[in-house]
Amino acid sequence: MGIYALSGGAIEAQGSTITGMGTGINSHDGGWIERNGCSITRSSGDNVIADGGVFLASGAKNTGASAYGYHAIHQGTIRLYGAVSNTNGNAAGDFSAEGAGTQNGVAFSASSIFVRN
């Protein structure tokens, strides 16, 4: 992983570049990450995944992932500003948010991606 925040951990990484990781950024299980003016490119999985965590960014570039550009699962939240025109060329799609459902007998609410250009 390029950047990984777990279990309530917090990371701020302004203006950074992440290239060619398995997963570029993962905010997991209550972790949160803020990255403004950053570039995430060519991950072999998702460039950014909010797996029950939070990812916040402004002016981010997100291109060339083998999976999703931005992927919110397990009630994860992604909030982006000024990112639409800089998000493209991701193999599975640029944005994906998991809907509500049940896993292992436990119900969960939907994940969210908020995008404002």
C-alpha positions as CSV (number, residue, x, y, z in Angstrom):
1,M,0.0,0.0,0.0
2,G,1.1,3.5,-0.6
3,I,-0.8,5.1,2.3
4,Y,-2.8,3.1,4.9
5,A,-4.7,4.5,7.8
6,L,-6.3,1.8,10.1
7,S,-8.6,1.8,13.2
8,G,-9.0,5.5,13.8
9,G,-5.6,6.4,12.6
10,A,-5.2,9.7,10.6
11,I,-2.8,10.7,7.9
12,E,-2.4,14.0,6.1
13,A,-0.2,13.9,3.0
14,Q,-0.5,17.1,1.0
15,G,0.9,17.3,-2.5
16,S,2.2,13.8,-2.5
17,T,2.6,11.3,-5.4
18,I,1.8,7.6,-5.3
19,T,2.6,5.5,-8.3
20,G,2.5,1.7,-9.0
21,M,1.3,0.3,-5.7
22,G,-1.0,-2.7,-5.1
23,T,-3.5,-0.2,-3.6
24,G,-2.5,3.4,-3.7
25,I,-4.5,4.6,-0.6
26,N,-6.6,2.7,1.9
27,S,-8.6,4.3,4.7
28,H,-9.7,1.2,6.7
29,D,-12.0,0.6,9.7
30,G,-12.4,4.2,10.9
31,G,-9.1,5.5,9.6
32,W,-9.1,8.8,7.7
33,I,-6.8,10.3,5.1
34,E,-6.6,13.8,3.7
35,R,-4.6,14.5,0.6
36,N,-4.9,17.7,-1.3
37,G,-3.1,18.4,-4.6
38,C,-2.0,14.8,-4.8
39,S,-1.5,12.3,-7.6
40,I,-2.4,8.6,-7.5
41,T,-1.6,6.6,-10.6
42,R,-1.2,3.0,-11.9
43,S,-2.1,0.9,-8.9
44,S,-2.6,-2.8,-9.7
45,G,-5.8,-2.7,-7.6
46,D,-7.8,0.4,-6.6
47,N,-6.0,3.8,-6.6
48,V,-8.1,4.8,-3.5
49,I,-10.3,2.7,-1.4
50,A,-12.3,3.8,1.7
51,D,-13.0,0.4,3.4
52,G,-15.0,1.6,6.4
53,G,-12.8,4.7,6.6
54,V,-12.8,8.3,5.2
55,F,-10.8,9.8,2.3
56,L,-10.9,13.6,1.7
57,A,-9.2,15.3,-1.2
58,S,-9.1,18.5,-3.2
59,G,-7.5,18.9,-6.6
60,A,-6.4,15.2,-6.7
61,K,-5.3,13.4,-9.9
62,N,-6.4,9.8,-10.1
63,T,-5.5,7.8,-13.3
64,G,-4.6,4.4,-14.6
65,A,-5.7,2.0,-11.9
66,S,-6.2,-1.6,-12.8
67,A,-9.4,-1.5,-10.8
68,Y,-11.4,1.6,-9.6
69,G,-10.1,5.1,-9.2
70,Y,-12.2,5.7,-6.1
71,H,-13.9,2.8,-4.4
72,A,-16.0,3.1,-1.2
73,I,-17.0,-0.1,0.6
74,H,-18.2,-1.2,4.1
75,Q,-19.7,2.2,4.9
76,G,-16.7,4.0,3.7
77,T,-16.9,7.7,2.7
78,I,-15.0,9.6,0.0
79,R,-15.4,13.4,-0.3
80,L,-13.7,15.0,-3.4
81,Y,-13.5,18.6,-4.6
82,G,-12.0,19.6,-8.0
83,A,-11.3,15.9,-8.9
84,V,-13.7,15.0,-11.7
85,S,-11.6,16.3,-14.6
86,N,-8.5,14.7,-13.2
87,T,-10.0,11.3,-12.7
88,N,-9.9,9.0,-15.8
89,G,-8.5,5.9,-17.4
90,N,-9.2,3.5,-14.5
91,A,-10.0,0.0,-15.8
92,A,-13.1,-0.9,-13.7
93,G,-14.4,2.7,-13.6
94,D,-13.6,6.0,-12.0
95,F,-16.0,5.9,-9.1
96,S,-17.8,3.1,-7.3
97,A,-19.8,3.1,-4.0
98,E,-21.2,-0.1,-2.4
99,G,-24.9,-0.1,-1.6
100,A,-26.5,-1.3,1.6
101,G,-26.7,-5.0,2.2
102,T,-25.9,-7.9,4.5
103,Q,-22.6,-9.7,4.9
104,N,-22.0,-12.7,7.2
105,G,-25.5,-12.2,8.6
106,V,-24.9,-8.5,9.6
107,A,-26.7,-5.6,7.9
108,F,-24.8,-2.5,6.9
109,S,-25.6,0.9,5.4
110,A,-24.4,2.2,2.0
111,S,-21.0,3.7,1.4
112,S,-20.8,7.2,-0.1
113,I,-18.8,9.2,-2.6
114,F,-19.4,13.0,-2.7
115,V,-17.9,14.7,-5.8
116,R,-17.9,18.4,-6.5
117,N,-15.9,19.9,-9.2
